[in-house]
Amino acid sequence: MRTILVVDDEPAIILLIRHRLEHDGFRVLTAENGIDAIITAKSHHPDLIILDLMLPGIVGLEVLRELRTHSTVPIIILSARKEEVDRVVGLELGADDYVVKPFSVRELSARVKAMFRRQETRSIETDLTWNGIAINLDRREATVQGRPVNLTSTEFELLSLLLRNPGRVFSRQDLLRQVWGYEVGGDARTVNVHIKNLREKLGEEGQGEIETVRGVGYRMRNHQR
């Protein structure tokens, strides 16, 4: 059974999310402040975290920053519409996705399921390599010129898709559909920030391998063209 940690300072919201996720077959842990969220995450190792940005004590962005120092667990942030800048900062700090308040609990559940579904997708391939970038799909490990690269779950899936299709151009909506599981809609900035983070982690040796195709999207540089 997958375990999800829900962090929000509003008991009514926690109750709403908890009922839906438990109905969908998940085990749910809860926390109502940042300190408890960090302690619970470190002691129980949930499979996914739903994290509100507006928390008493330690705010959600600081919780996210702390979690990312030791964990690549998928994190979906909750934020109000007026917190647009914080949403972008959250993605830059390593959040995998975000849902804007007020939100549909059905949509949130669908996002959770999509994130788990992509992790469960299996390929006959075990290793993918391209010009010094290598990933092992079973161990979910990535290296650049032999140097280990610590990727979040979404960054790993994004890199895997690009490595499988060198030279192919993916629009931002293509990536939202294939990596995040959106059939329609989604915010293109989510893709842009993840590409930025991925390039930074690949470092000087690998960041140039991901090309921006102006007005379209992104592709892995094809050295055979």
Residue, then its C-alpha position, 0 to 999 in steps of 0.5 A: m500500500r502506498t503511503i502519502l503524507v498530507v501537510d496542511d494547517e487547515p483540518a478541514i482540507i486534511l480531512l477532505i484529502r484524507h477521505r478521498l485518498e483512503h477511498d482510493g486505497f492509499r495509506v495517509l499520514t498527516a501533519e499540520n505544521g512544517i516541523d511535524a512534516i519534516i519529522t514525519a517524512k524522515s521517520h516514515h518515508p512516505d511514497l509521496i507528499i502533498l505539501d501546502l505552502m502556507l504553514p505556521g512556523i516553518v513555511g512550506l518552501e522551507v520544508l521543501r528545501e529541507l526535504r530535498t537535502h536528503s530525499t527525492v520523494p515526489i512532492i505536490i505543492l498546494s498553493a493559493r492563486k496569489e502565490e504564483v511566485d512561490r509556486v515557481v520557487g517551489l518548482e525550482l526547489g524540486a517540487d514535482d507538481y502543484v495544485v492551486k487552491p481552491f482545488s478539486v479533490r478528484e483532480l488532486s487524486a488523479r495527479v497522485k495516481a498519474m505520478f505513481r503510474r509513471q513510476e510503475t511503467r516498466s520498459i524492457e530497457t535497463d540502461l540508457t546512455w547518450n553522449g556521457i549521460a547514463i541512467n539505470l531504470d531499475r535502480r533509478e540512478a543517473t550519471v554524467q561522465g561517471r559523476p552521480v546526479n541526484l534527480t527528483s522523480t520527475e526529473f528522472e522521468l523527463l530525462s528518461l523520455l528525452l534519452r529514449n528519443p534523441g533528436r525528437v522534439f517534444s512540445r511542452q504539452d507533449l511533456l506534460r502529457q507523457v511525464w506528468g500525466y495531463e491529458v489536457g491543460g497544465d502549466a508550461r512553466t512547470v516544464n520550463v522550470h524542470i528543464k532548467n533544474l535538469r540542465e543545472k544538475l547535468g552540469e557543464e558536461g551535460q546541460g548542453e545536450i538538452e536543446t530548446v527548440r524556439g517556439v516548440g519545446y525541447r529535444m535531446r541533441n542528436h549528434q548523428r544528424 
